[in-house]
Amino acid sequence: MRSTLFFFLLLTLTACASGEPTDPKLEEAASLHEKALQSEEALRPLLDSLEQRHNQMSVQGRALTEAEQSFLQSVSKLQQRYAQWKEERIEVPGHEHAHHHDHDHDHDHTHGKKMPEATPDHMLNIQRESLDSILVLKEEAETLLKP
């Protein structure tokens, strides 16, 4: 009896551990999604700095120069595009993300909408576009922060 119980327990654990093989394209898509999330983490402090400069300029109590007005518009557009990126990002089905944060502030831990009906090729393209978009936003933020 004991050996039969042990056999079924071993069989159950083996079945649970084996799981289904994952598609290499979905693995690559998940890797790209993770890179996009890492780029987003690097973008957030840049956006915070830009928002601080934006707020400082907005409360000066004088007419803004053309360059300052242009800066304020650029920051506002960048913030809108970042919000849109966050709204439109798609989670790779079957891939969860670890959260390792060394900072004290709270932020959204959702990593995108679910889209299980996407083919692996489609999901890979979605993640490529998402990564490209967040990298462009990060580059623009860095450019706006230059003196």
Secondary structure, 3 states (H helix, E strand, C coil): CHHHHHHHHHHHHHHHHHCCCCCHHHHHHHHHHHHHHHHHHHHHHHHHHHHHHHHHHHCCCCCCCHHHHHHHHHHHHHHHHHHHHHHHCEECCCCCCCCCCCCCCCCCCCCCEECCCCCHHHHHHHHHHHHHHHHHHHHHHHHHHCC
